[in-house]
Amino acid sequence: MRIEQIEKRTLNSKHFKNDDGTFTSEIHIGHIHHLDKVTKKLEDTDVSLVDKGTFWEMRKAGYEVEIPRNSAGNIRFFVNKFDKPVYNTSQDKVPEMIKQTNFLGQDSIDYVLLKVQGQPAQPVNGILTKPFQVLYPAILPNIDFRVSAGRNSFRKEIILKTKPVIIGDFLEIEFTTNKNFSGTFKDKFKIGDIHFRKAMAVDVTGKNFSDVELVVSLNKIIKRIPKTFLDTALYPVTIDPTDSFFSGAGDGFVNRENTVSWADVHDTVTGTSANTVATTAEIQDYSVGASKGVRRIFLPFDSSAIPATNTVTAAEIRINITDACHGTGFNEFGVVQTSQPSETALTTSDFDKCGAITNPTEGAARTTISAVTCDANNTVTLNATGRGFVKKSGQASNCGVTNGFTCLGLRGEADMENVEPTVGTTTAICGAVCSNNTEFLRILTSEEAGTANDPQLTVTHSSAAVVTPNLLTLQVG
């Protein structure tokens, strides 16, 4: 039996004392706790929406949200403000910091979806499709609007079911808002205490366009997606402007795709796109005709809450695999150590920072893709090398600028061994759809709403033995 040490909770971890005197830390990439503005304690996050009649609400995360019954109403997003940087600090500092933290109030922003491609959005009643998600179907022909409360962020997604007719160079999506600020943004930015994540457009195959533009002026936010991407995408396409209460978790993938050669996609230092806002991330190695591609997954865990003097005796990572493909000579994936310069974001320049380009040092025995369990958590046990990847309080991280981060990555067999996957027929599992000569694995990320299926690092560690000296009493006389 183990007992949770509640006083050691951080935003991203739980800690337990085991019967044998050792300790187990369950560390997530995103937040599983939030600082309650009333109790001033770290409470379990629950993003389930509560029906309040004319709207749904969620108030058990690092942010709060109100979602209207009808799409014509205001979507309201709130960030709880505190006098200490609780949500943007190293996790080993959190337990003591919250003891001295005071609630200051809330920052907020309201949204109403106004137009898509100049056409006014129709008022539609929402449907609760998941405990944390509301769908407004057919706000325009072949266009849905969906909002989702996640542990780390709030998503407002436009879903294009079919290819739209676009006049000009861009498709524009327009929201009205009560915030009066201006600017043009292609990366994440912050206004007050509200973080706006980098906007993305993703097609049904996972192909994403990360150079989406947000134009803000006169109480309007206009999202512009280039016609060139939408003309070549496979539908449906999901367009995702996302709000958050902190800078970001940093997990996701970087990929490179082209029609030049396998050597170009594998050996180059710069990818073609990077994604840290999707609810899934992929390993993918393929050579289909002239098309070549490689995707690599990055998993940065803030493990700084593990005491510096403790000894790591076991470690494993948990990933939820949703679908996969494998073939002859490309049926495995491995765990490596990454070196990206930021622990909270990924860019295309991080493509070559997922271990050595060829034959990287691996932190676990390889996992056979054909043997994984579909739509379920799969565990990968780290070996001695992998346990050495685990960083404790104060230890310099291999990625980012903050101490105490364990920087892990996942890569496919073909990618690690630099063997172009051109032999054999691809076998799809878990309902995947793949072309021949493709190695593929999709997992859930920290943007997944719950805490049961997101990536988790579990570390068993022991404290230094306390030696009590024997005392010898001498009696004189």
N, C-alpha and C positions, 0 to 999 in steps of 0.2 A: 504493500500500500504506500502511496506517496501523498504528500500534503503540500498544497500550494502555499508558497510564501507570498501572501498578498502584498506585503509591504515592499517586495522587490519587483512588483509589476512595473513594466515600462509601456510605452505606447504600442510597441510591436512585440512584446514577449510576456510569457508567463514562466515562473520558476518554481520548481518543486524540490522538496527534500525527500530522498528515497529511504527505504527501510535500512539499507546497508550503509547509510551515512553519506552517500554520494548525492549529487544534485543533477537535475535535468532541466535544461532551458529549452523551451519551445519558442523559436524565433521566426517571425514572419517578416516579409519585406515591407508590406504595408501595415497600417495601424489596425490593431484588434481591440484597443481600448481608447477611450476618450476621457478628457478631463471634464467631469460634470460641473457645471457652473454653480450648482447649489451645494452639493456635498463636498466639492473640491477634492474628490478622490478619482482615481482611475477606474472607470466602470467599463463593463463589457459593451462593445459597440453592437448595435442592432439596427439595421437600416430598413426594417419592415415598415411599410406605410400603414398609418392608422387612419381609418375613415372618419372624417369629421363632418360629413353631410355634403357641404358644398365644395369641400376640398379634402385631399389627403395630406397628412403631415408626417415628418420623420424628425425626431429630436434626440436621438441617442447615438450621435456620432460627433466628430470634431466640427461639424457644421449642422445646420438645420434647414429644412426645406418645406415649403407648402406648394402643393400641386393642385391646380384648379380642376373641378369636375369637368368643365368645358374648356376647350382649347383657347377660347377668346379671353379667358381670365388671366390674371397675373400669376406667373410662376415666381415664387419668392425664395431667394437663397440667402441664408444668414451665416455669418462666421462669428463664433464666440471669441471675444477679445480678452486677453489676459495681460497682466503687467510683466510677465516673464515669457521668453520665447519658447514655450513648452513644445510647440509643434515643429520647431526648426532648430533642434539641438541634439547633441549626441545622447543616445539612450541611457548611458551610464549616469548622466546627470539628472535624469527626469525624476527618480524617486525623491531626491532631496529638494529639487527645485519646486515641485508642486506644494511642498509644505509651506512655502513662502509666497505663493502665487494668489493674486486676487482677480476676480472677474470684473472687467471694466465696461461691459456692454456688448453690443453687436454691430458689425458692419453688414450691410445688406445690398442686394440688387434685385430689381424686379424685371421680368421679361414677358413680352407677348410676341408670339410668332405672327408677323404681319404679312409677308409676301414671299413667294418663291418664283423667281424669274418674272417679276413684275405682276404676278397674279395673286390677288388677295387670298390668304388662307381661309378656308371655310370653318365656321364654328362647329366643332364636333365634340360629343361627349366621350370622355376617356374610359378605357376598359383596363381594369387591374389584371394584367396578364401574368405577372409574377408578384410575390409579396413585396418586392421593391421596385416594381416597374409599372408604368401606365402607358398605354398605347392609344393615340388618337388616330384612328384609321381614316384614310381617304380625305385628308385636309384639302387635297387637290387630286385630280385623276392620276392614279398610279403613284401617289406620294403619301406616305405615312409619316407621322410625327411621334417619336417615342422618347420618354424621359425615364431615367433610371437613377436610383440612389445607391451609390456604392460606398464602401468603407473609406475610400480615399478621395472620392470626387463625385460630382453630380453631372450626369451626361444628358445632353439635349440633342437627339439624333434625328436627322432628316433621312428617310429611307426612300430612295428612288427605285421603284420596282422595275421600270423600263427606261430605256434611253430617252432622255428628254430632247425636245427641239430647242436648240439654243441659238439665239440671235446675238451675234457678237462673239467676243473671245471668252466670256465667262458665264457660268450660271451663278446667279446671285440669290442668297437667302437673307431676308431682312427681319430683324427683331427690333421692336421698340423697347426702350429701357428707361428707368428713372435716373440713371447715372449720366452726368454731363461731362464727358471727357472725350478727347480726340486723339487720333493717331492711326497708323497703319502698321499691322503686326503680322509677322510670319513665324514668330517663335513665342514661347510662353512669356507672359508679362504679369505684372501685379498692379492693382489699383487699390490703395488703402490696404486692407487686410484680405482682399479677395484675389486669389491666384487664378489666372486664365491659362489653361494648358494649351500647348501647341495644337492647333486644329489639324484634323486628318480627314481624308476621304479614302474609303476602303471598299474594293469590289468583292464579289462573292468568292473569288479565289484567294483572297488575302492580299492581293496586290494593292499597295497603298500609295497615296500621293500626299507628301508631307509639306509641300510648299504652298499650302492653302493660305489665303490672305484674309485677315480681319480688318475691315475699315470701320473706324468708330468716329462718329461725329453727331452733334445735335440730337442726343438721346436716341441714337440708332446704332445698331451693330449690324454690319453687312458682311456676310461671308461670301468669298468669291472663289469658285472652283474652276480651273481652266477647262475650256472645251476640249483641249487636246487630250486630257486625261479621260474625260467622260466619253469621248468618241471611241477610245480603245478599251474601256473597261468592260467587264462582264457583270451583268446585273442579276440581283439588286446591288446598289451601291449605297453605303451608309456614310453620312457626313456628320461629324461629331465635334461640336463645340462643347468644351468641358470646363466646369468651374471646380475649384478646390479651395482648401483652407491651409495648405502648406505647399512647399515647392515641388514635391513629387517623390515617388518611391524609387524610380530608376530601373525597374525591370522591364524587359521587352526584347526586341530583336533588331539586328541590323542585317540588311541583305544587299547583295549585288546581283544584278541581272543584265544580260546583254546578248547579242548575237555574234560576238567576236570569236571567243574561244573559251574553253574550260580554264586554261592558264590565266586568262585575263580576269575571270570572275573569282578564281581561287586565290591568286597570288597578289592581287592588287591591295593597296592600303586603304582605299576609300570605297564605301558602299554607295548604292544608289538611293537608299531610303533607310530611315530608322523610325522605330515606333515604340513609345513607352506609355501610350494612353489606351491601347486596346485591351480587352478582357482576355485575349489569348496571345501566345507567342509561338513561333515555329522554328524548328530546324528543317531545312530543306536543301537537298543537293540534287540537281537534275541536269540532264543533258538530253533534250528532246528536239531532234532536228538541229536547227541553227540556234535554238534558244538554250542558254546556259544560266545556271543560277546557284547561289549558296546563301543560306540564312543561318545566323548564329544567335543563340539565346544568351542573355546576360541576367544574372540573378545576384544583386548585391544585398546582403543581409547585414543590418547593424547589430552585431553581436557584442557590442562594447559593455553590455550589462554583465557579462561573465567576468568575475573578479580576476585581476591580473595575476594573482598568486596561485590560482587554481590550475590543475592539470587536466587537459582534455583526454578522456579515456575512450570515448566513442562518439561518433557523429553520423548522421544520415540526413538526406534531403527527401522531402515528400513532394511529388508533383502529380497533378491530376491530368491524365492524358485523355484527350477527347477523340482524337482520330490520328491515324498513322498509315504509312505505306512503306514497303520494304521490297528488296529484290536480291538476286544472287550477287554476293560481294558487297552489298550495302544494306545490312540488317542490324546495325548496332549504333548506339550513341554513347558518348563518353562525357565525363565531368572534367572541366579544366579550370584554371585560375585566370581571371581577367585582369585587365590593367587600364580600363577606360578612365579618363581624367576627372569625371564627375560621377558621384554615387547617386545622384538624383535625376540624371538625364542621359540620353544617348544621342549621338549625332552620327552622320555617315562616316566621319573620320575615325570612329571606333571599330570599324569593320575588322581591322587587323589586330585588335586588342583583346581577342578571345583566345588567349594562349598562343603558342608559336603557330605560324601559318601551316606547317607540316609537322606531323608527329609531335604534338604538344605533350607536355607532362600531364598525366592524367591522375585524378584524385580518387578514382574508384574503379573497380572492375567494370568493364563495359556491360551495358544492358542490351539484351536481344530484343529488337523491336517486335518481332513476331510473337514474343512471349508476354508482352505487356497486357495488363487488364484494361479494357476499354471503359471510358466514362467512370473512372475510379482513381483513387489515389494509389500511386506506385512509389515504392521506397527504394532509394539507392544508398547503400552503405558506403561511407567514405573509408578508404584505406589509410595507412599511416601517412602517406603523402597528403591525402585529402584532409586528414585531421590537422596537418600542419598548415593548411590554408585557413583554418579557423582562427580569427583574431579576437583577442580579449581586450579588456579595458586598457587604454593607453598604448596598445600596440599599433605600429604604423600599418596602414592598410595598403594593399596592392593596387587598389583603385581609389579614385576620388581624392579628397583632401582631408577627410575626417578620420581620426584614428578609430580602430575597433570595428572596421567593416570586413566581413568575409565575402570575398569577391569570386563568385562561381559563375561558370558558363556551361552551356550544353552544345555539343557539336556532333554531327553525323559522321559515320565511319568513312564514307567517301571523301568528305571534307578533310578529316584529320589525316588520312593516309594519302591524300592528294591523288586519288584514283577516279578518273571520270566515270560516272555510273552509266555505262553503255552496254552492259552484258545482262541478259536475262529479262524476264517479264516482271513488272512490278505487281505486287499483291497488296491490295487495300484491306485494311482492317478498321474496325470501329465506325464503319459507314463512310469512310473517306472515299473521295473520287480523285484518282491520280493517273497521270500518264505513265507509260513505260519509262524505264530509266530514271526513276524518281525515288529518292529516299526522303521521308517526310514524317514529322512528329509535331503535333500541336498540343500545348499545355495551357491550362488556365493561369492567369497572372494575378498580381495583387489587386488589380482593378475588379476582380470577381467580387460580387456583393458579400458573400458569406465568408466565414473563417475556417470552414471545414475542407475546402478544396483548393485554396491558394497555396503557392509555394511555401514550404516550411523547413527550416533547419532545426533539427533536434540534436542537442549536444549534451552528453553526460560528462560531468567533470567532478573532480574531488579537490577538497581543500588540503593544504599542507598539514601533515600530521602534527599534532601538538604533543610534545614530549614533556612529561612531568618527571623531573629528577627525583631519584630516591634520596631521602634525607637520613643521615646517620647521626643519631643522638648519642653524645658521650656524656657520661656522668662522672664528675670529678669529686673525689673525696670518699 
